[in-house]
Amino acid sequence: MSRRHEKAAARAFEAAQAAERARRLWRMTWWHRVWGIAAALLGAAAVTATAVLLASVPGALEDVRAYHAARPCPSPVAPAADCLRTVPATVRGRTIQERQRNPRYTLFLDGPRGVPAELEMDGPDPLLSKLHKGDTVTLTRWRGYTTAVSEGGVTQRSADTPDGEPEARTALALALLAVGLFGMYAGAVAARHASRHAREGLPVRIESLGIATFWAAVAALPAVMVGDHTGPVGVVVSWLALLLLILLIVLRVERKSRGRHSRPYVRARRNRA
């Protein structure tokens, strides 16, 4: 092959490589733009859900107060009476699974309309472990909740009460808030600078904020435990304290990783000449 042909072949090869790099860059640019827009939209939906949940907390608190103020219904019971009703039911069976994580205490019931087919209890004692198939029990109901089971003068509370709902809604709202804000920020950054991120990768700051967001969502779990004793305000305060600690740790780790050899981007891509 002549020298002229070799040069022509080399130029054609380089042109093919350049065209392939351009196609790859175009695909990555669109990928960052698409997932960025999707993340931003999902983040906005999570923030909206946060607002809806927080708006429902006062009503949940009112339900808890009304439940604790409720008294047994007189006889006869008025249809709209907001009191504790008693309903007979028959035991179909029970499940008691004692384990460290996710223990299960379930009572299976038959009865008139409104009686739940399954009722989660707060433990095996003092009544659940003594019940057998065919036993007749008396259920205590309030609004849509079945709050207790009685038999032979022994009463046991169920897990179906409004207690804890305000705190659980608050904790879930805070977790969604963290995820939503991160999704909106990361998505906006990815979509707005899609071509640059296609060449160089996402900034390390996105990775750090993603880690912080994960732990911020996890922090809602201990926060709701604090809320069991302090209410929704305690959930918010404890979560904010944990969030501050998480951010300090993440920022400290990020600062330590900076230096002459630190990575400005998660995945650096270099286009070969």
N, C-alpha and C positions, 0 to 999 in steps of 0.2 A: 504494500500500500504506500502510495506517495505521501510526502510530507504534507501536501495540501489536503489530501483526503484525511490524514490523521487529525489535522487542525479542525477540519470541518466536523469530524466525528466528535472531537472533544467539545466543540462549541454546541453541537446538538445535545450531547449528554448534559452539559451544564444548563442548557435551556430547559431540558426535561426536568432536571432537579429543581430549578427555580420554579417551574410551573407546578411541580408537586408540592413544594413548600408553600406556594401561594394558595393552592387548594386546601392544604392542611390548615393554614392560617385562617382562611375563610370559614372552614368548618368549625374551628375552635372559637372564632369570633361569634358565630351564630349560636354555638353551644352556650357560651357565657351569657349572651344576651337573653336566650330563651330561659335558662335556669334562673338567671337573675330576675327576670320579670315574674316567673312563677314563684320564686322565693319571696319577692316583695308582696305579691298578691296574697300568698298564704300567711305572711306575717301580718298584713293588714287585717285578714280574717281573724287571726288569733287575737290581735289587739281589740277588735270589735267584740269577740267573745268575752274578753276580759271585762269590757265595759258592761256587757249584759249580765255577767256573773256578779260583778260588784253591785250592780243596781238591784239584784235580787237578794242581797244579804240582809238589808233591813226587814224585808218581808219574812225571811227565814228566822230572824231573831224574834219577830212578833209571833211566829208560829211556836217557837220554843217557849216563850212566855205564856202563850195561851194554853199550851199543852200542860205545863206545870200548874197552871191555875185551874185546869179542868177538874170537875168533880163527877162522881158517879151519877148517871142519869136517873131522874125520878121515874116513877111508873104512873101512868103511861108515858112513853117517850115521845116528845114532839119531833116531827120529821126533821126540822132544822136545828134541833138542839145541839149545841157545841159541848157535849159532855162525854164521859167515858161509858161506852155501851158494852154489854156482855153478850157474847154469842156462843152457843154450843158448837162443838166440832168433834170429829172422831179422828183418832190417830191412825194413820196408815203405815207409819214407820218412823225411824229416826236414823240419823247418821252422826256419829261422834268420831272425829279423827283428831287425835291428840298428836300434834307435831310442832316443832319449833317455829316453822314458817307456815303461815296460812292455815291455822287449825280450822276445822269445820264442825259446826254444831247446827244441824238442820233437823227441823221437825216437819214431817209430811202429814197433811191434813185433808180431811173431807168435811164438807159442811154446806150450809146454805150459801146463797149468793153473797159475795164479799169476803168469804173465808179464803185465805191464800192457800194454794196447793203446797207451797213450801214456805217455811218461816225460819229465818236465821235467828238463832238464840245467842245469848251472850256468854254461854259456857255450858258445861255438862250438868252442873248443879245449880240449885237444889232439886230441880224437877226433871229435866230432860233425860237424865240417865235412868230414871225410874219408870219412864213411860214405855208402854208396849203397844203393839198393834191391836186395835179394837178399843183402847181406852177412850172414855169420853172426857173431854176437857172443856174448860170455859175460857174463851178468848176475851181479852179486853181490847176494844177498838176505839180509836179516836180519829175522826175524819177518815183519811185513807190509810191510816197506820194500824197495825196490830201490835200493840205495845207490850202485852203480857199474856202468859198462859197460866191457868190455875187448875189444880186437881187435888182433891182430898185435903183442902185447907192449905196447900202449898202453892205459892205463886212465884214465878220466875219471869224476869223481864226479857223481852226479845231485843234483837238488834234493830228492829223496825220502829224507830222513834225519830222525831225531828232533832233530837239532841245531836250536836256535832255537825249538823248540816251547814250552819253559817260559817264555821271555821273551815270545813272542807271546801266550800265554794270559794272562800277567800284565798286559801292556799292554791287551789287550782287556777284561780284568776291570776295570781302572781307568777305561777309557772308559765302560763300562757303569755303573760306580759313579757317576760324575759325572752321567750322563744320568738314572739311576734316582733319585738323591737329588733332583735338580731336578724331575723329574716328580712325585715324591711331594709335595714342598713346594708347587710351583705348583698342582698338582691339588687339594691340601687347601685352599689359600687360596681358589682359585676356587670350590670347592664350598661351603665354609663360609660365605663372604660373597657368595654368588651375587647376591642382590638388590642389594647395594651396588655390586658391580662392574657389574651391568646398568645402573645409573644413571650411574656415574662412570667406568667402565673399569677395567682392571687397574692396580695400582700400578706406577710406573716401576721399582721395585726388582725386580719379576719380569722386566722386560725386560733389566735389567742382569745379573741372574743367568743369564738365558737366553744372553746373549752370552758370559758367563764359562764357562758349561757347554759351549758349542760349542767354544771354544778349549781347554778342559780335555780334551775328547775328542780334538781334533786333536793335543794335546801328547803323546798316547800314541805317536805315530809317531816323533818324535825320541827319546822315552824308550826305545823298543824298540831303536833303533840303539845307544844307550848300553849297553843290556843285552846286546848281542852280545859285548861285551868284559868286562862285569861281572856278568852273570847277573841273575836276577829281582830281587834286592835292589837292584841298580843301576837297574833299571827303575822301581822304586817311589820310590827317593830322587830320581832325576832328574825324575820326574813331579811329585812333591811340590814340588820347587824351582820347576818351571815353573808349577805351579798357584798357588803363592804370588805369583810375578811377575804372572800373569794377574789375580789378585784385586786386587793393588795397583794395576795399571793401570786396571781397571774401576772400582774405588772412587775413584780420583783423577779419572777422567773424570766420574763421577757427582757427585762433590763440586763440581767446577767448574761443572757444569750447574745446581747449586742456586742459589737466589737469589730475588729478588723475583718474577721471571718464570718460575721453574722450574715444570715440570709435575708435580703429585703423582700424576697418573694418565696411562696411555699414551694413552687416548682419552677425553677428558672429554665427557660428555653432559649437556646442560642441558635440563630439561623446561620448555617454554614455558608460561607461564600462559595 
